[in-house]
Structure formats: structure tokens, C-alpha cells
Amino acid sequence: MKKVSVIVPCFNEEETIDLFYKTITSFWKESLSDHELELVLVDDGSKDSTYEKMISLAKADPSVRYGSFSRNFGKEAAMFAGLDLCTGDCAVVIDADLQHPVETIKKMVSKWDEGFEVIEGIKASRGKEARSHGLFAGLFYKIISSLVGFDMQNSSDFKLIDRKVIDVLRSFTEKDTFFRALTFWTGFKSTSVEYEVKDRAAGVSKWSGFSLVKYALRNIIAFTYTPLYLIAFLGIVVIIIGVILGIDAIVTYFMGEAVGGYPSLVILITLSTGAILSSLGIISVYMSKMFNEVKNRPRYIFRDHN
């Protein structure tokens, strides 16, 4: 019997974790009893009773594994910790809030049984999320898709990956990862299934507008060098503008029409200063990422796991 590991990153999910467990185990008995279930719960440094609830579930059910971080390391780290802990022939990454419908796992497993190695969960709709959130997410994925060369529209962390893919992802030593893009990048045989985003079973979303912007910028920088190329392009644009303004200044001077040149000077200084500062900012972010990688600190630290 093939084993399917279900990896569930959790951060302050005390209101949903028991319900998620009951939902997934009930669904498994009814629809996927021909596949063994391994449930891998990863506590991302929760401040509530999520950790204690995980321990209780693991004591009552030997198919439940858990890991708890010493502090909050982020969802990316939690997903990779789940990959390190899981022992299944494949793994499904799913959120604990039940917005990812567990019924979709059956479609994913069917595709996996057909020979596909990466099965992407694609959002048929974005549920009841704020319109501004949806517009921002759409813009982000258009940008990231054009930068990395993969169509990531409506993609999510909800996906199934084969053991071969798991082993490849676990071999990566980088700390700043972008899970949903890395599965595209590996190049294994892939397909997708659609799902409808459901309402949260309980609690509130952990994603604020600021955290979404931070997440987008972090992943663009972590997965592509394009911003560095934009710096070079921006430098060329500023040089061209400077040359044009310089020619204009020389021509007006010899024509005897030169005034103080104050507007041209302000424009040139403003453009060049803005270009320099933004370029330094982008370069600094890349340097900070390299600094973190060189330190070679662990991606996460377990305080406890089984």
C-alpha cells in the first residue's frame, strides 16, 4: 500500500487543528482507504495551544507525526520541515484552516497514480477574499511568472509532490526558498487540478497587506536576478536623459538662450539620486540574502518532534 504524507504547517491554529484532523481522517477512510495516511503537523512557533493539541493527536493516533519550532521561522521553513519529517511515497502540502478542500487530495492522488510527479492545486476562484488582495495576488503572479519563465497564475502551496521531488527539494541548501516556484523549477512531470477556495473553518488570516507585500518582494528577490538587471537598465535610462539634457544645455548656451538651467539641473539631480538610492537598496537586499546564506544557519530549529 502506498503511503501519502499530508504536511500541515500550523501557526496559532488551536481553533482549527482538531477539526482539520477529524475532517482529513474521515475523508481518508471514506475516499482513500487504499492509500496509507501519514499526517505531519508542523508548529511554526505558535503562541497558543497548537503544540499541545499536536502532542495529544500524536499520542492518540500513531499515524500522526509532529514537529514544533523553537520560534516562528515562517511558513516556508515549516513546509520544508514537513518534507524532512515525512516518510511517504508522496506528500501533499495543505493549510490547516480547511480553505484548501481535502476532497481535492483524491484528484491529486489519482493523477499521481497515473504517473505525474507534481500535481499543482490551481484556484478556480479565490473565494471571499478581499478584492484588493485578489488584485495584488494577480499582479504579483503575473510579475513572478514573467520573471521566472513559469506560468504561476492562481498557483498555491496546495500541491502533491512525489518522493523523487521531495528528495531533490531536501537536497537544496539555500535558506531563502520559494516553495511553489521551486516545484516548477525542478522540471518533473507535472499537471494540475482545480479547486474552489473555502471559507476559513475558524480564526482569522495571518496575512496582512504588509506581510503580502513583504512576501512578494522576498520571493521575487529570492528566485530571480531580474531586479539587478533592472538596475543596469535604469542606469542606461538615466545616462540617456543626462545626455539629452546636456545637449540641450549646450545648444541653448550657444544660441544665447540659456537661462539659469535650474529646472534641468533639478531634474537631472533628482533622477540620478533616485536611481542611485533605489539601486543601492536592491543591491543591499541581495547582499543581505547572501550574508544570511554564508552564515549557514539552519533553516529552522525544532524544540520537539516525534
Beta strands, then each sheet from edge to edge (+ up, - down):
strand 1: 3-10
strand 2: 36-43
strand 3: 64-69
strand 4: 90-93
strand 5: 118-125
strand 6: 159-162
strand 7: 190-196
strand 8: 302-305
sheet 1: 7+ 5+ 6- 4+ 1+ 2+ 3+ 8-
end
